[in-house]
Amino acid sequence: MFKGSIVALITPFKDGSIDKNSLKRLIDFHVKNGTDAVVIAGTTGESATLTFSEHEDLIKTAVEFADKRIPIIAGTGANATHEAIALTKSAEKAGADGSLQIVPYYNKPTQEGIYQHFKAIAEETSIPLILYNIPSRTGVDMLPETFARLYSDFPNVIGIKEATGNVARVSEMINLTNPDVVILSGDDGLTIPMMAVGAKGVISVANNIIPDKVAEMCRYALDGDFNKAREIHDYLWKLFKVLFIETNPIPVKTAAHLMGLIDDNEMRLPLYYMSKENEEKLKEVLKEYKLLM
């Protein structure tokens, strides 16, 4: 279920609230364009600025809209273990197919603290858990040995979204676990290098606006045709770069609005609209890819 092209979905807002009409259109868009699964309320979905009730409602609404047409992975991590447990239980009750669990941010726990955090969540829930290691956002790196320990000890810990930028981590974790472990790239630009050494796919930002091409690239890689996969990677490279010209998800959300995928370009403070200069650069690239006329 959790392989290939998985979108880190943006959360559309309108007048301060979740825009459910745009959310439904986004899910339909990904069903139509071959996306393999949808991550709701992840970092790209501005999860840190959602209220607890919004977080639960967003996941419940996405599950209902998807209606089993596409798997829903709920971002239910938190830097307070009791909150992560509560959110994960809520997502499980709502019918989510899996949970994405970020390493606790800001607290900077030790490796044992990270283990105990995920242990508590795994013991309190039965939903498949994909851990999320992104030291640039959290301030702490979950080492491969800690992940391997969790993977070995808890059957519902099935994989990891790895966003350290270190391709060798894939080989390290496979060596410590087994080749079937679900390792997903957390960086669009490293999807093909990571899949070449055993990753199963990507949780993608670019997928928000060009899902058919990201899905095609991943399918070729899963089939072992890395020449064709690399051709698509090279084709998408300029788009991968421009989507991080400012802090994610500012550029991709702006792009989605420019393309008419969402009704409003509203973001939650402290995220703010793109600078005019960078927005013009983004528009130029979108036009190159014929995503904007």
N, C-alpha and C positions, 0 to 999 in steps of 0.2 A: 504493500500500500504506500509506503513512504520512500519513494525513489523517483528519480527523474526531475522534472521541472516543477518546483513548488514555489508559489508566489508568496512573498512577504507583503500582504495586502495593505494598502493605505486605508485609513479610516476617514471616510468623507464626513465633513461637518457642515452644518448650515444653521445660521442664527444661533450658534452656541450649542447646538444639539447634534447628535448623530443623524446624518442624512440617510435614512433607510431606503429611500427610492434609489439613490445613487449606489448604495451598497448592493442592492439587488441587481442592478445593471452590471456592476463589476463582477459579481459571481457568475451571472449569465455569460458575460464576456469571456471568462476563463473556462467555463464549461465548453463553450463554442470553439475556443482556440487551442484546446488540447493540453491545458495545464493539468498536472497530475494531482495536485492538492493545494489547499489554500491555508495559509497561516493567518489567523485573525488575532488582532490585539497583540502583535509583536512590537518590536522597537519601531519598525517602519509604520506601524499602525498607531503610533503615538500613545502607547500603552501607559507610559509614565504620567500622562496628563488626564487619563480617564478616571472618573470617580469609580468607586467599587460597584455601585449599581449599574453605571454605564458599561463597565467591563463585562459584567454578567449578562446584561441585556444584549450587548453587541454579539457575544458568542452565541447566545440562544437564538437571536435573529438570524445570524449567518447559517446556523445549522438548519433552521426552518426553511430559509431561502434555498439552500443547497439541495435539500430534500433527497439526500443520498446520491445525487448526481456526481458529486465530487467530494473527496474526503476533506473534513475540516479539522485543522490542528489549532487548538486554542492556546494562545500565549497566556499562560497563567502563572508565570514566575513572579517572584517578589523578593525584596531583601529582608522581609520578615517571614520566617518560616510558617507561622500560623496563618498569615495572609495567603501565601502560596498554596497551602493545604486547602483553605476555604475556597479560593478561586478554582482550584483544580477539581474539587468535589462538585462545585457548581457546574463546571464544564462537562464533567462526566455525566451528571444528572441530565444536562441539556441534550446529550447525545453526541458530543464531539468525538471524533475518531482518534484523537491523540492530543497530547499536551506538549508545548514547547516551554522548557524550564530554564530561564537564564540563571547563570551563576550569580549569587547575591551581589548586588552592586553597592558601592560606597563603604559598606562595613569592612571590606577587606578581610574576610575570614581566612583562617589557615586551611591547609588541605584537609585536615581532620574536620574542621568546621564545615567545609563544603560537603564532605562525605556525610556528615550527620544531618545537614540540611536536606539533601536529596534522599537520604535514608528515611527520614520522617515523612516526606511526601510519598515516597514509594510504598511505605507500609500503610499509609492511610487511604490510598487509592489503588485502583486496578487498571486505569486507563494507560495506554502506552505512553511512555515518557521519552521525549527527545531532549537531551540537555543542550545548553547553548553557552558556548565558551567564547566570549568576546572581551578580552582584557582591556581594549581601548575604551570600552564603555563602562566596564565594571570596576576596573582598578586592580583586578586579581586574575591570575591565570590558573585554571583548573588543569593540573598536569595529567598527562596520559595515564599514569599509574593510578590516579584517583578515579578517573573515568572507568578504567578497566576493573577496578575493585567494585564500583557500583554496578557495572554491567554484569559482573560475575555474581554478585550477591542478590540482585533483584531482577526477576524475569520481566517486569514491566519497564525497566530501563532498557530501551531497545537501540538507542543510538545517540548521536551528537551532531549539532550544528557547530562546525569548527571555523572560527573566524579570527585566528591568530595571524593569518597570512603566511603560515609555515606549512608548505606542502608535505614536508617530512613527517608531520604529525599524523598524517593518514597511515603511513607505513608503521609508525610507532604503535598506534592504537590497534591496527590489524594484528601486528605481531603479539600484542599483549592480550588480544581477545580471539577473534577468528575472522575469516574473510567475509562472513555474512553480516557483520556488524554494520548498522546503518550510519554511515558517515556522510554528512551533507556539507557542501561548501557554503560558507557564509559570505562569500565574496564572488560576485559575478565574474570578475576577471580571472579568478583562479579555478573556475569550475572544471575546465578541461584538464589542466595539470593535475588537479586532485582526483578526478575520475580516472585518469590514466594510471594512477597507482592504487585504485580501489574504492574511492568514494562512490556513492550511489546516486548523487545528483546535487542539486543546489536549492537553497531557499533564497530566491532571487528578488532583487529590487527592480531590475530592468524588465522582468516578466510582467510588471504592472502595465507596461505600455506596449510591449512587443512580444506577447506570450507565444505566438505561433513559432517564431524563430528560436526562442530559448528552448521551447519544447522539442523542436526538431534537432537542435544541437545536442540536447541530452539524450534523445533517442539514438542518435548515431553513436554517441559515446558508450551508451549501455550495450549497444550491439557490437562494440569493438571496432567501429569504423572511425578511427581518430583522424584520418585525413579529411573526411567530410565534416566531422565535428569541428576541427580546427579552422576550416574554411569559414564556417558560420561564426566561430569565435572571433576570427580576424575581421569579419564583416561588422560585427557588433561592437568592436573595441572602442571606437570613438563615442558611441552611445554609453557604454559602461563608464567611461571617464567623465563625461559631462554630467551624468546623474549624481556625481559626488563633488561637483564644483562648489557646492555649499553643503552644509550638514544634512544628511539623510534624515527625514524624507522630503525636505524642502524642494529640491529640484524635481523629483519624480512626481510629487503631488502637483506641482506647477504644471508639469508636462501633461498629466492626466486631465487637468482642467482645460488647458489649451486645446487638447484633443477632443474635448467634449465628453470624456468618460465620466466625469463627476460635475455636478452643477455649480459647485463653489470651491474656490481655492482656500477656504478657511483653514487655518492652523491654530493650534492651542499655544499660547505663550508659555514658555519663553521662545518657542519657534516663531519665526516671523517670515513675511513675504521675501522673496528673492530680491536682491539688488537689481535695478533696471539693467545695469551692464551685464550681469550674469544671465538674466532672463533673455536678453538678446542673443547671447551665445547659445543658450539652450534652444531657442527658436531656430537658429541657423542649423543646428545639428538635427533637430526634429524634421526640418524641411528636407535635409539631405536624405533622410530615411523615408521620406514621403509619409511621415506620420502627421505632418501639418502642412496645409496648403498655403 
